[in-house]
Amino acid sequence: MRPLRVPVTYDEWPPFFGDPLMASAAMDRLLHHCQVLELDGNSFRNPPRRSRPATPAPPSDDAA
């Protein structure tokens, strides 16, 4: 058994093939003997970025 990760949902396949019927046929052949696991949640590989603390602005030279 070989894992195959597809980063798009089923609804997003037709634009790749240009035709909903072709997308349906491709998905049918790909998923015929598969076990589909849909994972929801945060990614371990690409965690959300932490926001950086605001850096103070450099002093301006306009002080008189």
JOSULDA-V964399 format. One record per residue. N is the residue number from 1. PHI is phi in whole degrees, -180 to 180 (999 if undefined). OMEGA is omega in whole degrees, -180 to 180 (999 if undefined). D_CENTER is the distance of its C-alpha to the mean C-alpha in Angstrom with 2 decimals. Layout:
n->N phi->PHI omega->OMEGA d_center->D_CENTER
n->N phi->PHI omega->OMEGA d_center->D_CENTER
This chain:
n->1 phi->999 omega->180 d_center->23.73
n->2 phi->-113 omega->177 d_center->20.74
n->3 phi->-75 omega->177 d_center->17.22
n->4 phi->-133 omega->-180 d_center->14.62
n->5 phi->-105 omega->179 d_center->10.92
n->6 phi->-120 omega->-174 d_center->9.10
n->7 phi->-81 omega->178 d_center->5.32
n->8 phi->-125 omega->178 d_center->6.82
n->9 phi->-83 omega->180 d_center->9.50
n->10 phi->-60 omega->-178 d_center->13.13
n->11 phi->-69 omega->-177 d_center->13.80
n->12 phi->-94 omega->-178 d_center->11.60
n->13 phi->-74 omega->-175 d_center->13.63
n->14 phi->-54 omega->178 d_center->16.89
n->15 phi->-63 omega->178 d_center->16.07
n->16 phi->-68 omega->-178 d_center->15.36
n->17 phi->-99 omega->180 d_center->18.83
n->18 phi->80 omega->-177 d_center->20.55
n->19 phi->-151 omega->180 d_center->22.26
n->20 phi->-59 omega->180 d_center->21.35
n->21 phi->-67 omega->178 d_center->24.07
n->22 phi->-66 omega->179 d_center->22.77
n->23 phi->-64 omega->178 d_center->19.26
n->24 phi->-63 omega->179 d_center->21.07
n->25 phi->-65 omega->179 d_center->23.28
n->26 phi->-65 omega->179 d_center->20.57
n->27 phi->-65 omega->179 d_center->18.76
n->28 phi->-62 omega->179 d_center->22.26
n->29 phi->-69 omega->-179 d_center->23.15
n->30 phi->-71 omega->-172 d_center->20.01
n->31 phi->-98 omega->-174 d_center->20.14
n->32 phi->-56 omega->-179 d_center->23.95
n->33 phi->-114 omega->-175 d_center->24.60
n->34 phi->-103 omega->167 d_center->21.28
n->35 phi->-107 omega->-176 d_center->20.46
n->36 phi->-96 omega->175 d_center->17.13
n->37 phi->-116 omega->176 d_center->15.47
n->38 phi->-104 omega->-178 d_center->12.87
n->39 phi->-103 omega->178 d_center->11.72
n->40 phi->-120 omega->176 d_center->11.26
n->41 phi->134 omega->-178 d_center->11.56
n->42 phi->-76 omega->178 d_center->10.93
n->43 phi->-84 omega->176 d_center->9.47
n->44 phi->-83 omega->180 d_center->12.59
n->45 phi->-76 omega->-177 d_center->11.43
n->46 phi->-125 omega->-180 d_center->9.80
n->47 phi->-67 omega->179 d_center->11.97
n->48 phi->-62 omega->-179 d_center->12.35
n->49 phi->-73 omega->175 d_center->14.97
n->50 phi->-83 omega->179 d_center->18.44
n->51 phi->-75 omega->-180 d_center->20.38
n->52 phi->-79 omega->175 d_center->23.29
n->53 phi->-67 omega->-179 d_center->26.78
n->54 phi->-65 omega->178 d_center->28.56
n->55 phi->-93 omega->-180 d_center->30.85
n->56 phi->-67 omega->179 d_center->34.37
n->57 phi->-71 omega->178 d_center->35.46
n->58 phi->-66 omega->180 d_center->38.05
n->59 phi->-63 omega->-180 d_center->41.60
n->60 phi->-86 omega->-179 d_center->42.80
n->61 phi->-90 omega->-177 d_center->46.01
n->62 phi->-83 omega->-178 d_center->47.34
n->63 phi->-67 omega->-178 d_center->49.21
n->64 phi->-115 omega->999 d_center->52.89
